[in-house]
Every structure is written in C-alpha cells, then in structure tokens.
C-alpha cells in the first residue's frame, strides 16, 4: 500500500500570498476548513469541519516545523486517533509559486482502514488544492 500522498501545483501568485493562505488561520478558514492555527513550532491546532449528515469532523495536531515556506504538522482525525504528517513546501518560480504537498504515515492506520483513509485523503487533498486555487484567484481579483 502506498504510504504517501503527493500533490504539486503551480500558482501565478507570489510565494508570500500562497504562504499566507496556507499558514494563517483566517485564510485557511476562508478556503479550507474552520481553523484555530498558528504557523509556529509547538502550536496545538484544531481544524473543525462544518456539520453534515455525518456530523462535524475535528482534526488536530501539532506544528512540527514552520520555516519560511515550509510547514509541517501532525494530522489526527478525532474519531480515529491515528497520527499522520502533512508537509507543505513552497518554491518561487518565474511568475509564481510551486506548491508541494505531502501527507505521509497513512500506513499507521490498520488494515483496510489504511486503504480507505488513503483514498479519502487523496481526494480530499485534490479538493483542498482546488479550494486554495479558487481562493487565490478571488484574492487577486478582489484587489
């Protein structure tokens, strides 16, 4: 079973705009999920989804690394209590920013749950990056 989800996306936005969108609570809350988050090592964060037919989902963890343009945090889905790791890395490109996203440790889930979580996270991160892309486009057009 594959243990790591990897995503890449190039944005036509400055590295600072992309960094702010993935590292500031008010911006994360605007395009992804309600966030109590600070991009500082040791911060215990919480993401809370809106209620749906399955109820709310809470994701929590700890920021492990926050350097200019690299953000690493643990990812624990409340009901399941298994720790995985999310890493965001930004690189400047000519005319924009390249984003690398990696979600690792999915084999920490047991058996078939690992396969289900991999599929869920993989699709979820696609939706996440699409949401980020839409948010950044709105941000630029609003300015």
C-alpha positions in Angstrom: 0.0 0.0 0.0 1.2 3.5 -0.8 2.0 5.4 2.4 2.4 8.9 1.0 0.1 11.2 -0.9 2.0 13.8 -3.0 0.5 16.8 -4.8 2.1 19.6 -6.8 0.5 22.8 -8.1 2.0 25.9 -9.7 0.2 29.2 -8.8 0.5 32.5 -10.6 0.8 34.2 -7.2 3.6 35.4 -5.1 5.2 33.0 -2.6 4.1 35.2 0.3 0.4 35.2 -0.9 0.5 31.4 -1.1 2.3 31.1 2.3 -0.3 33.3 4.0 -3.1 31.3 2.5 -1.7 28.0 4.0 -0.3 29.4 7.3 -2.8 32.0 8.6 -6.0 30.8 10.4 -8.3 33.4 8.9 -7.2 32.5 5.4 -7.3 28.7 6.0 -10.8 29.2 7.3 -11.8 31.0 4.1 -10.8 28.3 1.6 -10.4 25.0 3.5 -11.8 24.4 7.0 -12.5 26.4 10.2 -9.1 26.7 11.7 -7.5 27.5 15.1 -4.0 27.6 13.7 -0.7 29.4 14.1 2.3 28.5 11.9 4.7 28.3 14.9 6.5 25.2 16.1 4.8 23.5 19.0 1.3 25.1 18.4 -1.5 22.7 19.0 -4.0 23.4 16.3 -7.6 22.4 15.6 -9.5 22.2 12.3 -13.3 21.8 12.5 -15.4 20.9 9.5 -19.0 22.2 9.2 -21.7 19.8 10.2 -23.0 17.5 7.6 -25.0 14.2 7.6 -22.0 12.5 9.4 -21.7 15.4 11.9 -18.6 17.5 12.4 -15.1 16.3 11.9 -12.3 17.6 14.1 -8.7 17.4 13.0 -6.0 18.3 15.4 -2.2 18.1 15.8 1.0 19.9 16.4 3.1 22.2 14.2 6.4 20.4 14.0 8.2 22.9 11.7 7.5 26.4 10.4 10.3 28.0 8.4 9.9 30.4 5.6 7.9 28.5 3.0 8.0 25.1 4.7 5.2 24.0 7.1 5.0 20.5 8.8 2.3 19.4 11.2 0.8 16.2 12.6 -2.7 15.3 11.4 -5.0 13.4 13.8 -8.7 12.8 12.8 -10.6 12.9 16.1 -12.6 9.8 15.9 -9.7 7.6 14.8 -6.8 8.9 16.8 -4.0 7.9 14.3 -1.2 10.4 13.7 0.0 11.1 10.2 2.1 14.1 8.9 1.3 16.9 6.5 4.1 18.8 4.8 3.7 21.9 2.7 6.7 23.3 0.8 6.7 26.4 -1.4 9.3 27.3 -4.1 9.4 30.5 -6.1 9.1 30.1 -9.8 9.3 32.5 -12.7 5.9 34.4 -12.4 4.6 32.4 -9.4 5.0 29.7 -6.8 5.2 25.9 -6.9 3.5 24.2 -4.0 4.4 20.7 -2.9 2.0 18.9 -0.5 2.9 15.6 1.1 0.7 13.6 3.5 2.7 10.7 5.0 2.3 7.9 7.5 -1.0 6.6 6.2 0.1 3.1 6.8 -0.2 4.0 10.6 -3.9 3.1 10.1 -4.6 -0.6 10.4 -5.5 -2.9 7.5 -8.4 -1.9 5.3 -8.7 1.4 7.2 -5.4 2.5 5.7 -6.6 1.9 2.2 -9.9 3.8 2.9 -8.1 6.7 4.5 -5.6 6.9 1.7 -8.4 7.2 -0.8 -10.3 9.7 1.3 -7.2 11.9 1.9 -6.1 11.7 -1.7 -9.4 13.0 -2.9 -9.7 15.4 0.0 -6.3 17.0 -0.9 -7.3 17.4 -4.5 -10.4 19.3 -3.3 -8.2 21.3 -0.9 -5.8 22.4 -3.6 -8.8 23.3 -5.9 -10.2 25.4 -3.0 -6.8 27.1 -2.5 -6.6 27.8 -6.2 -10.1 29.4 -6.2 -9.3 31.4 -3.1 -6.1 32.8 -4.5 -7.9 33.8 -7.8 -10.6 35.6 -5.8 -8.0 37.3 -3.7 -6.2 38.7 -6.7 -9.4 39.7 -8.5 -10.7 41.4 -5.3 -7.5 43.5 -5.1 
